[in-house]
Amino acid sequence: MRVGVHVRQDDDPTATGEALGADIVQLFLSDPQKWNAPKPHPKAAEIRASPVATVVHAPYVLNVASLNNRLRIPSRKSVAQHAEGAADIGAIGLVVHGGHVRDADEVDAGFDNWRKLFERQEGGFPVPILVENTAGGDFAMARYLESVARLWDAIGEFDPGFCLDTCHAWAAGEELDGIVDRVTAITGRIDLVHLNNSRDEFDSARDRHENLADGTIDRTVLVEIARAADAPVVLETPGIGLEEDLDYLRGALDA
């Protein structure tokens, strides 16, 4: 099982990963709060040659599901651009949030827009698209597992991957006990785990990550999720305490 961390954009990703003893690092290829297309990574050759695996996270501003043309169309373009950038550094996939629509009447169209993302990408994407569950939003595509099931009905034939975020699931009001089995019953797979504790209570709809020992989720539950998923694990916990999180997780998984 690969275990690692999300690294800052100004870090040398593989050097940071190697210094931490990580097996995998996650990174952004551009500002996550902007629409900038990714530029060739200055360390691309080193990243490809490193034994530390990489995964890329798409910018937060993307919303593939949106019915707003000014948001949906650039979102599709950005997914394609970041998938190309991910392929250039040899990443195992591109994580994309499920997105949302504005009201209940648009939900079906939101799932259909996800389908169109794959249908309209001639030749497919060069890396797997890993759909990530999200923490809040009544009309989100991937907050509740019921919605994930509807999303997979729309896009499953394109063989997408799935990224399970534990903080997001907790904040969304999904019980963590048995969640790996419930997810895989829908998607058939979990390709990546974002193993994060939460600063907030269950069903808060608030996406605020916390270090493994300090949040409202019992960290032994998080370890069991990582073990059951049997997929690469990335910690997106706060920088203060990140090394302790990594050390604890490794020790708990080896116990």
C-alpha positions as CSV (number, residue, x, y, z in Angstrom):
1,M,0.0,0.0,0.0
2,R,1.4,3.4,-1.0
3,V,1.1,6.0,1.7
4,G,1.9,9.7,1.2
5,V,1.0,13.3,1.4
6,H,-0.3,16.3,-0.5
7,V,2.6,18.7,-1.2
8,R,2.6,22.5,-1.7
9,Q,3.0,23.9,-5.2
10,D,6.3,25.5,-4.4
11,D,7.8,22.3,-3.2
12,D,9.9,19.9,-5.2
13,P,7.3,17.1,-5.0
14,T,9.6,14.1,-5.2
15,A,12.2,15.6,-3.0
16,T,9.6,16.5,-0.4
17,G,8.1,13.0,-0.7
18,E,11.4,11.3,-0.4
19,A,12.4,13.4,2.7
20,L,9.1,12.3,4.4
21,G,9.5,8.7,3.4
22,A,6.3,8.9,1.3
23,D,5.4,6.4,-1.4
24,I,3.1,8.8,-3.2
25,V,2.6,12.6,-3.4
26,Q,-0.4,14.6,-4.6
27,L,0.1,18.0,-6.2
28,F,-1.7,20.8,-8.1
29,L,-0.3,21.8,-11.5
30,S,-1.7,25.3,-11.3
31,D,-3.4,27.6,-8.7
32,P,-6.3,25.6,-7.4
33,Q,-8.5,28.7,-7.0
34,K,-8.0,29.9,-10.6
35,W,-8.6,28.7,-14.2
36,N,-5.0,28.8,-15.3
37,A,-3.9,26.1,-17.6
38,P,-1.0,24.0,-16.3
39,K,2.5,24.7,-17.6
40,P,5.0,22.0,-18.1
41,H,6.3,21.0,-14.7
42,P,10.0,22.1,-14.3
43,K,10.7,18.8,-12.5
44,A,8.8,16.6,-14.9
45,A,11.8,14.4,-15.7
46,E,12.7,13.9,-12.1
47,I,9.1,13.2,-11.1
48,R,8.8,10.5,-13.9
49,A,12.0,8.9,-12.8
50,S,11.3,8.9,-9.1
51,P,10.1,5.8,-7.2
52,V,7.6,8.1,-5.4
53,A,4.3,7.9,-7.3
54,T,2.3,11.0,-8.1
55,V,-1.4,11.9,-8.4
56,V,-2.7,15.3,-9.6
57,H,-5.6,17.2,-8.1
58,A,-7.7,19.3,-10.4
59,P,-8.4,23.0,-9.4
60,Y,-11.2,23.5,-6.9
61,V,-13.0,26.0,-9.2
62,L,-14.0,23.3,-11.7
63,N,-17.6,22.2,-11.8
64,V,-18.2,19.7,-14.6
65,A,-21.9,19.3,-13.5
66,S,-22.9,22.9,-13.8
67,L,-25.6,24.1,-16.2
68,N,-23.9,27.4,-16.5
69,N,-22.1,27.4,-19.8
70,R,-19.5,29.9,-18.5
71,L,-18.6,27.4,-15.8
72,R,-19.2,24.0,-17.3
73,I,-17.4,24.5,-20.7
74,P,-14.1,25.8,-19.1
75,S,-14.4,23.1,-16.6
76,R,-14.4,20.4,-19.3
77,K,-11.4,22.1,-21.0
78,S,-9.5,22.3,-17.7
79,V,-10.1,18.6,-16.9
80,A,-8.6,17.8,-20.3
81,Q,-5.6,20.2,-19.8
82,H,-4.8,18.9,-16.3
83,A,-5.2,15.3,-17.5
84,E,-2.5,16.0,-20.1
85,G,-0.3,17.6,-17.5
86,A,-0.8,14.7,-15.2
87,A,0.2,12.3,-18.0
88,D,3.3,14.3,-18.7
89,I,4.6,13.7,-15.1
90,G,3.5,10.1,-15.1
91,A,0.8,10.5,-12.6
92,I,-1.6,7.7,-11.7
93,G,-4.7,9.8,-12.2
94,L,-6.4,13.2,-11.9
95,V,-8.7,13.8,-8.9
96,V,-11.8,15.9,-9.8
97,H,-14.5,16.9,-7.3
98,G,-18.0,15.8,-8.1
99,G,-19.4,19.3,-8.4
100,H,-23.0,20.4,-8.0
101,V,-26.0,22.1,-9.5
102,R,-28.2,24.9,-8.2
103,D,-31.5,23.2,-7.4
104,A,-33.4,19.9,-7.5
105,D,-34.7,20.4,-11.0
106,E,-31.2,20.4,-12.4
107,V,-29.8,17.3,-10.8
108,D,-30.5,15.0,-13.7
109,A,-28.8,17.4,-16.1
110,G,-25.8,17.6,-13.7
111,F,-25.3,13.8,-14.0
112,D,-25.8,14.1,-17.8
113,N,-23.1,16.8,-18.0
114,W,-20.7,14.4,-16.3
115,R,-21.5,11.8,-19.0
116,K,-20.8,14.4,-21.7
117,L,-17.4,15.1,-20.2
118,F,-16.4,11.6,-21.2
119,E,-18.5,11.3,-24.4
120,R,-16.9,14.5,-25.9
121,Q,-13.3,13.7,-25.0
122,E,-12.2,12.1,-28.3
123,G,-9.8,9.3,-27.6
124,G,-10.5,9.4,-23.9
125,F,-8.3,10.9,-21.2
126,P,-4.6,10.0,-20.9
127,V,-4.9,9.3,-17.2
128,P,-7.8,7.9,-15.1
129,I,-10.3,10.5,-13.9
130,L,-10.8,9.9,-10.2
131,V,-14.1,11.3,-9.0
132,E,-13.9,12.6,-5.4
133,N,-16.8,12.6,-3.0
134,T,-17.6,16.0,-1.5
135,A,-18.7,17.3,1.8
136,G,-21.7,19.6,1.3
137,G,-24.4,20.8,-1.0
138,D,-27.9,19.5,-1.2
139,F,-27.6,19.2,-5.0
140,A,-24.1,17.8,-5.2
141,M,-23.2,15.0,-7.6
142,A,-21.1,13.1,-5.0
143,R,-22.0,14.1,-1.5
144,Y,-24.2,11.2,-0.7
145,L,-23.6,7.6,-1.8
146,E,-27.1,7.6,-3.3
147,S,-25.9,10.4,-5.6
148,V,-22.6,8.6,-6.4
149,A,-24.8,5.6,-7.5
150,R,-26.7,7.9,-9.9
151,L,-23.5,9.4,-11.1
152,W,-22.0,5.9,-11.8
153,D,-25.2,5.0,-13.7
154,A,-24.3,7.9,-16.0
155,I,-20.6,7.5,-16.3
156,G,-19.7,3.9,-15.2
157,E,-19.3,2.6,-18.8
158,F,-16.4,5.0,-19.2
159,D,-14.5,3.2,-16.4
160,P,-13.8,6.3,-14.1
161,G,-12.0,5.9,-10.9
162,F,-13.1,6.9,-7.4
163,C,-11.3,8.9,-4.7
164,L,-12.7,8.5,-1.2
165,D,-12.2,11.4,1.2
166,T,-12.9,10.5,4.8
167,C,-13.5,14.0,6.0
168,H,-15.9,14.7,3.2
169,A,-17.8,11.5,3.8
170,W,-18.1,12.3,7.6
171,A,-19.1,15.9,6.9
172,A,-21.7,14.7,4.3
173,G,-23.4,12.6,6.9
174,E,-22.2,9.2,5.6
175,E,-21.4,6.7,8.4
176,L,-17.8,5.6,8.1
177,D,-18.3,2.1,9.4
178,G,-18.5,-0.1,6.4
179,I,-18.1,2.8,3.9
180,V,-15.5,1.0,1.8
181,D,-17.9,-1.9,1.1
182,R,-20.7,0.5,0.4
183,V,-18.6,2.5,-2.1
184,T,-17.2,-0.5,-3.9
185,A,-20.6,-1.9,-4.2
186,I,-21.5,1.1,-6.3
187,T,-18.2,1.9,-8.1
188,G,-16.5,-1.5,-8.1
189,R,-13.3,0.3,-7.0
190,I,-11.5,2.8,-4.8
191,D,-8.4,4.1,-6.6
192,L,-7.3,6.6,-3.9
193,V,-8.1,7.5,-0.3
194,H,-7.8,11.0,1.0
195,L,-7.3,10.1,4.7
196,N,-8.3,13.2,6.7
197,N,-9.8,13.8,10.1
198,S,-12.4,16.6,10.5
199,R,-12.5,19.7,12.6
200,D,-16.3,19.5,12.6
201,E,-19.0,17.2,13.8
202,F,-20.7,14.5,11.8
203,D,-23.1,15.8,9.0
204,S,-21.8,19.3,9.4
205,A,-21.4,19.8,5.6
206,R,-18.1,21.6,6.4
207,D,-14.9,20.6,4.6
208,R,-12.2,21.4,7.2
209,H,-9.5,18.8,7.5
210,E,-7.7,18.0,10.8
211,N,-4.7,16.0,11.8
212,L,-5.4,12.3,12.4
213,A,-5.1,12.6,16.2
214,D,-7.0,15.9,16.7
215,G,-10.3,15.7,14.8
216,T,-13.8,14.4,15.6
217,I,-13.3,11.1,13.9
218,D,-11.7,8.2,15.8
219,R,-8.3,7.8,14.1
220,T,-8.5,4.0,14.5
221,V,-11.6,4.2,12.2
222,L,-9.5,6.0,9.6
223,V,-6.8,3.4,9.8
224,E,-9.4,0.7,9.2
225,I,-10.7,2.5,6.2
226,A,-7.2,2.8,4.7
227,R,-6.6,-0.9,5.4
228,A,-10.0,-2.0,3.9
229,A,-9.7,0.2,0.8
230,D,-6.3,-1.3,-0.1
231,A,-5.5,1.7,-2.3
232,P,-2.9,4.4,-2.3
233,V,-3.5,6.8,0.6
234,V,-2.8,10.5,0.6
235,L,-2.9,12.6,3.7
236,E,-4.3,16.2,3.2
237,T,-4.0,17.0,6.9
238,P,-2.6,20.3,8.2
239,G,1.2,20.8,7.8
240,I,1.7,21.1,11.5
241,G,1.5,17.4,12.5
242,L,1.7,16.0,9.0
243,E,4.9,14.0,9.7
244,E,3.3,12.6,12.9
245,D,0.2,11.6,10.9
246,L,2.4,9.8,8.4
247,D,4.4,8.0,11.0
248,Y,1.3,7.0,13.0
249,L,-0.5,5.7,9.9
250,R,2.5,3.6,8.8
251,G,2.9,2.2,12.2
252,A,-0.8,1.4,12.6
253,L,-1.0,-0.3,9.2
254,D,2.0,-2.4,10.0
255,A,0.7,-3.4,13.4
